[in-house]
Amino acid sequence: MGDGDQAGLWGQTTNINLGTLLEQAITGVQSIVMTDANYTLTSFNGVSDEARNAVLVVTGTNNAVRDLIPPVVEKLYTVVNNTTGGYAIRVIGASGTGVNIPNGATCLVYCDGTNFVNGLSGSAGNFSVAGNITATGNASVTGNVVVTGAITGNGVGISAMNASNLTSGTVATARLGSGTANSSTFLRGDQTYAVPTFTANSVVTTNFTIVQIGSDLVFQYNGSNVAVMNSGGNLTSAGQFVAGGSV
């Protein structure tokens, strides 16, 4: 209104501007129903509209990611994606870049006058979640994470994990290497399971040792040679030798 305008009527205009419209911008909740198509919010001057509200609760059914299009003016929104179909909503103006709101998520989005930007990308202090956390992208944590429930995911983004910090539970053998993991195989240094092969040149028991020297097998008892077998299979004694059969 200009100076002196709306004599006797300015109160009604002021009530609308400061009461209805300002209150709508601060606390208003607007329901939006999408029909598998982009949706442009109504934006008027001096009367109520959809774009002025603080909270946008979006329902309906989408078969793809659809755009929710507010005017490109500086404003903060809380956007609730309650649509069915499992798709995100992209909040974006007629120009500039936008923000995807995952299905089932409630997010803060603001317009800086050019683009729509994620309104909450981190926490400066402690952050507690009473429900479930679902991340469609990467999760980066510089502090400690305490989980009383279960963590699920493909683990691609987990790096620099020290195995000595695993104080309980077991890791499935199939996660340690490739190949068949069973009682007759062992895990090699190249992280493959293989059947062991015997290539040693000696066998040691509590008192006896069988050692290959050249082409001969030498039988020892407590470090002393007691018999020698040559490559022809002939067995000769080395010192006193007693056999149960013929030598």
ROGU-358269 format. One record per atom (N, C-alpha, C): x, y, z. Coordinates in steps of 0.2 Angstrom, whole numbers, plus 5000, padded with zeros to 4 digits. Example, Ala and Ser with C-alpha at 12.3 -4.5 7.8 and 13.67 -1.06 7.14 Angstrom:
residues 2
506649725039 506249785039 506649845039 506449895035 506849955036 506450005039 
//
This chain:
residues 247
500449945000 500050005000 500450065000 500250114996 500650184996 500350225002 500750275004 500550325009 499850345008 499350345013 498750365012 498250325009 498450265006 498050215002 497550185007 497050155004 496550115008 496350145014 496150205014 495850235020 495250195023 495250175029 494750135032 494750065030 495150045026 495249975024 495849945025 496349985027 497049955027 497149905032 496749905037 496749855043 496649785040 496149775035 496049705033 496649685028 496949725024 497549715021 498149695025 498249735030 498749715035 498649655039 498049635041 497849575044 498049515039 497949525033 498049465028 498849465027 499149515027 499849515025 500249485032 500149515037 500449495043 500149435047 499549425046 499249365049 499249305045 498849305040 498749245035 499349225031 499649275028 500149265023 500849245027 500949295032 501649285036 501549215040 501049205043 500949145047 500949085042 500749085036 500749035031 501449015030 501849065029 502549055027 502949025033 502749045039 503149015045 502948945047 502248935047 501948875050 501548835045 501348865039 500848825035 501048765032 500648715032 500748645030 500248635023 500548625018 500248615011 500248545009 499648515007 499648455004 499648454997 500048414994 500148414987 500048344984 499648334979 499448264976 499748264969 500248224968 500548214962 500248154958 500248164951 499848114947 500348094942 500948064944 501448044939 501648094934 501748154936 501948214932 502248264936 502648314933 502848364937 502348414940 502448444945 501948484949 502248554950 501948604948 502148674949 501748704954 502048734960 501648754965 501348824963 500748844965 500448904964 500848954968 500849014965 501249074968 500849134966 500549164971 500149234970 500449284974 500149344973 500449404976 499849434980 499949434987 499449454991 498849414993 498849354991 498349304993 498749234994 498349194998 498649125000 498849084993 499349044994 499549004988 499948944991 500148894987 500448834989 501248844991 501548894987 502248904987 502448934994 501948974997 502149015003 502248965009 501948915009 501948865015 502648845017 502648835023 503348805026 503448735025 502848695025 502948625024 502548595019 502848555014 502548525009 502448455009 501848425010 501748355011 501448325005 501948285001 501748264994 501548194995 500948184992 500648114991 500548104984 500148044982 500048024975 500447974973 500447954967 500747894964 501247914958 501847904959 502347914953 502647854951 502747854944 503147794941 503847814939 504047864941 504747894939 504847954944 505447974944 505648034948 505248094945 504848134948 504548184946 504748254950 504648314946 504848374949 504348404953 504448434959 504048484962 504348554961 504048594958 504348654956 504048724960 504448744964 504248804968 504548864964 504348924966 504648984962 505348994965 505749024960 506449034962 506549094966 506449094973 506449144977 506749114984 507149154988 507449134994 506849114999 506949045000 506449015005 506648955008 506448935014 506648865017 505948825017 506048765014 505448715014 505648655018 505148625022 505148555024 504748515019 505048465016 504748425010 504648355013 504048325013 503848265015 503648225008 504048175007 503948125001 503548065003 502848075003 502448015005 502047984999 502447994993 502147964987 502247894987 501747854983 501847784982 502147774975 502547714975 502847694969 503647694970 503847714976 504547704977 505047754974 504847814971 505247854968 505347924972 505947954970 506148014974 505748074970 505748124974 505448194971 506048234970 506048274965 506548324964 506248394965 506548424970 506348494971 506748544967 506548574962 506948614958 506448674955 506848724954 506448784951 506448774943 506148834940 506048834933 506748834930 507248854934 507948854931 508448834937 509048824936 509548804941 509448734943 509848714948 509848644950 509348634956 509248564957 508848544962 509048494967 508648464971 508748414977 508248364976 508548294976 508148244976 507948224984 507248214985 506948194991 506848114991 507148074994 507048004993 506347984995 506047934993 505347914994 505347895002 504847915005 504747905012 505147955017 505547995014 505948045018 505648115019 505848145024 505748215026 506348255026 506448305022 507048335021 506948415021 507448445023 507448525023 507848545016 507448585013 507748615006 507648685006 508148725004 508048795003 508248824996 507948874994 508148904988 508648974990 509248974987 509649034988 509549084983 508949084979 508849134974 509049114967 509449054967 509649034960 509448954960 509748924965 509648844965 509248824972 509048764971 508748734977 509348684980 509448694987 510048664990 509748614996 510148564997 510048525003 510148565009 509548575014 509648615019 509948585026 510148515025 510448485031 510948435028 511548445029 512048395026 512548375032 512448395038 512848375043 512648395050 512948375055 512848385062 513448415065 513448465069 514048495072 514148465079 513648435082 513648395088 513448325088 513248305093 512948235094 512348225090 512248165087 511648155082 511348085084 510748085087 510448025089 509848005084 509747945083 509247925078 508847875082 508147885083 507747835087 507547775082 507447795075 507247745071 507747715066 507647705060 508047675055 508447725051 509047715049 509447755045 509547715038 509247755033 509347725026 509747775022 510347745019 510747795015 510747765008 510547805003 510547784996 511247804993 511647844997 512347864994 512847834999 513347875000 513947855004 513847885011 514047855016 513947875023 514647895026 514847955028 515547965030 515447995038 515847965042 515847975049 516547985052 516648045055 517248065058 517348045065 516748035068 516748015075 516647935076 516347925082 516147855083 515347845081 515247785080 514547765078 514347705083 513847715087 513647655091 512947635088 512947575087 512347545084 512047485089 511447495091 511147435095 510747385091 510547405085 510247365080 510747335075 510447325069 510847295064 511047345058 511647335055 511847375050 511847325043 511547355038 511447315032 511747365026 512047325021 512247365016 512847325012 513047345006 513547305003 514247315005 514347365009 515047375012 515547405008 515347425002 515847454997 516247514999 515847555003 516147615006 516547605012 516547545015 516947535021 517647525019 518147565022 518847565021 519247575027 519847555028 520347565033 520047535040 519647475039 519447445045 519947395048 520147405055 520647365058 520247305061 520447245058 520147185060 520247165068 520847195071 520947185078 520347215082 519947265079 519447295083 518847255083 518847195080 518247145080 518347105086 517947115091 518047085098 517547025099 517047015094 516646965095 516346945088 515946885088 515646865082 516146835077 515946805071 516346775067 516246805060 516746795055 516746815048 516646755044 516146745040 516046685036 516746675032 516846605031 517446595028 517446615020 516846615017 516746635010 516946705009 516946745015 517146815014 517846835014 518246775016 518946785017 519346775011 519046735006 519446725000 518946684995 519246674989 518846634984 519046564984 518646524981 518746454981 518246414986 518346354987 517946314991 518346304998 517946335003 518146335010 517846275014 518346225015 518046165019 518646145023 518546085027 519046055031 519646025027 519646025021 520245995017 520646045013 520446115014 520746165011 521046215016 521446255014 521746315018 521746375014 521746435017 521746495014 522446525013 522646535006 523346545004 523446625005 524046645004 524146715005 523846764999 523646734994 523346764988 522546764989 522346744995 521646744997 521246694993 521546644991 521146584988 521246524992 520646484992 520646424996 520946364991 521446324994 521746274990 521846214994 521946154991 522146094994 522846094996 523046075002 523746085003 524146025000 524746044998 525245994995 525845985000 526145925000 526645905005 527345905001 527745955002 528345964999 528945965003 528845955010 529445955015 529945905013 530545915015 531045865014 531245825021 530745835026 530845805032 530245795036 530145745040 529545725044 529845715051 529545755056 529745755063 529145735067 529245685071 528745665076 529145685083 528845655089 529045665095 529845645096 529945585094 530645555094 530945545088 530545525083 530845505076 530845565071 531345565067 531445605061 531645575055 531245585050 531445555043 531645615039 532245615036 532545675033 532845645026 532745685021 533045675014 533745705014 534245665012 534845685011 535045665005 535145705000 535245684993 534745644990 534845574988 534345534986 534145484991 534445494997 534245445002 533745475008 533445425011 533045445017 533345415023 533545465027 533845445034 533345445039 533345385043 532945385049 533345395055 533045435059 533445455065 532945445071 533345425077 532945425083 533345465088 532945515091 533245565096 533945595093 533945605086 534445645083 535045595081 534945535082 535445485080 535245445074 535645435069 535445395063 535345325065 534845295063 534745215064 534645175058 534445215052 534345175046 534345225040 534545195034 534545235028 534245195022 533745225019 533445195013 533745235007 533945195002 534245224996 533645234991 533845264985 533245274980 533045204977 533445154978 533145084975 532745054980 532645084986 532145044991 532545004996 533245004995 533644955000 533744995006 533644955012 533644985018 534244955022 534744995024 535344975028 535345005034 535644975039 535645005046 536245055047 536145095051 536645145053 536745145060 537145095063 537145085070 536745025071 536445015077 536044955078 535344965075 535144915072 534444925069 534044855070 533444855072 533044795073 532444805069 532244755065 531644765061 531244705062 530544715061 530044655063 530044605057 530344625051 530344575046 531144575043 531244555037 531844545034 532144605032 532744615032 533044685029 533544655024 
//
